[in-house]
Amino acid sequence: MKTKIQTLMCSLLIATSALLAPMAQAQSDGAPGGERPERPERPERPAGGGPRGDRVQQLRERLGLTDAQVEQLKPIFAAEREEMQALRKEAGPGADRAAMREKVQAIREKYKPQIAAILTDEQKAKLAQMQERGPRQGGQGGQGRPDGPGAGAPPPPAEME
């Protein structure tokens, strides 16, 4: 009788292990120690590319850039993007947002004069106007970004009359 119970318990244990093993494997996703696997590297974006597309092309359309201006701006935006990527890698996921914002702003300020040197006075005025209006109306960064803070948040409630 004792042997039958032991055999039954062993069979039950083996069957349970066989049923639960695929679920445990799926949860760990095959990574050792239950760690998440590394994300694959993203393919390189074109010069000045971002979540909203190629910055040079956007500026070409909005400011009426010439082909010569576009070619001059491409390496500037590429250098700026490389610095931003290096900053993100260096900072890591737990970085202080305020400190990151300041560093990003410093990088942008570094390249502003180089960009301005290529633009006409009229184009500089249009660019300044775009940046003043903010991200939702064609300016840079901030809460209007599709992946930025407030993404997916409902619009603010309308005031009562």
N, C-alpha and C positions, 0 to 999 in steps of 0.2 A: 504494500500500500504506500509506504514512504517513497519507494522508488518511482511509482507511477506519478506521484505529486511532484517529485523533483524533475522528472522528465517533462511533465506538463509545464512546469514553471520555466524550465530551460527553453522549451519550444516557444512559449509565450514571449520570453525575453528576446529570442532571436527574431521572431516575427515582428515584434515592436521595433527593434533596432532597424530591421530592413525597411519598415514603413517610414520611420522618422529620419533616416539618413539622407534621403533626397531633399527633404525640407531644410535640414540643417545646412546642407551644401548650398542650397539656393540662398539662404540668408547670408552666408559668409561670402557668396559670389565667387568662391574659389580662391579668395585671397588668404594668405597665411595669417593665422591668429585673429581672424574675423575683421581684419582691417579692410578699409575700402581700397579698391584698386586705383592706381594712378589714372588721372584723366589723360586722354591722348592730347598731344600738342595740337593746337589749332593751326590751320594753314595760314601762311602769311597773307596779310591783307595788302591791298594796293596802297601806295604812299598816301598817308593822311586818312586812311580808312578807319571807320569806327562803326559802332552799332547802327548808325543812321546812314552808312554808306561812305563813299569817297568824298572827303572834305574838299579836295581841289575841284571836283566836278560840281559840288554844290555851290562853291564860291564862283566858279566859272558862270554858272547859270544866274546866280543872284547878283553878282557884281559886273557881269559882262567882261570877264577876263579874256585877254588875247591868248593865242597859242603860246607865244613867247613867255607871257606871265605864268601860265600853267606849268611850263617846263622849268621855270625858275623856282616855283613854289614846291614842286614835288620833293626835291631833296630836303628842303626845310621841314616839311611835314613829316618826312620819313625819319629825320633825326629826332624831331620832337616825339614821335611815336616810340622810337627806340628807348628814349630816356624814360618815357612813361611806363613802358613795359618793364624796364630794369627796376624802376621804383616799386612797381607792384610786386615783382618777384622778391625784392629785398625786404619789403614790408611784411609780406605774408598775410594770411587770412585774419589774424587777430590784431591788425595794426590799428593804432589810434586814428580815428577818422579825421579829427581836427588837424592833427599833424600832417596827415596825408593830403588833406585839402590845401594846406599851406604850401607843401612841396610841389603839388601839381600846379598851383597858381604861380609859383616861382619859375617852373619850367615854361609855362605859357608866356610869362612876362619876358623871359630870356629870348624867346623867338619872335615876340611881337615887333621889335624894331626891324628885324630881317624881313618880315612879311610886309610891314608898312613901306619899306624901301622899294618894294616891287610895285605897289599899288599907286594909282593916280590919286590926286586929292579927292576927286569925286567918289572913287571906290572906297577910300578910307572913311569918308563920311557915311557912306551906305553901310559899311561894315560896323562902324560904331553904333549906328542906328539899330542894326540887327541885334547887336550884343546887348543894347539897352533894353530892347523889347523882351528879351528873355527867350528861353528854350522853346516855349510853345509857339512862338511866332517867328522862329528861325534864328534865335541866338544860340549861344553855346551852353552845353552841359546843364547840370542841376536837375531839378525835379521833373522837367519835361522829358528827360531821357526815358526810353521805354524800359530800360533795365535799372534806372536810378531809384533813389529814395522816393517813395510814394507811388511806385509802379503798381498799377492795378487797384489803387485806392479809388474810392468813389469820389466824384467831384464834390466840392464843398456845397453845403445846403444853401439854397437861395434865401435871401433875407425875406422876412414876412413883411407884407405891406400894411 
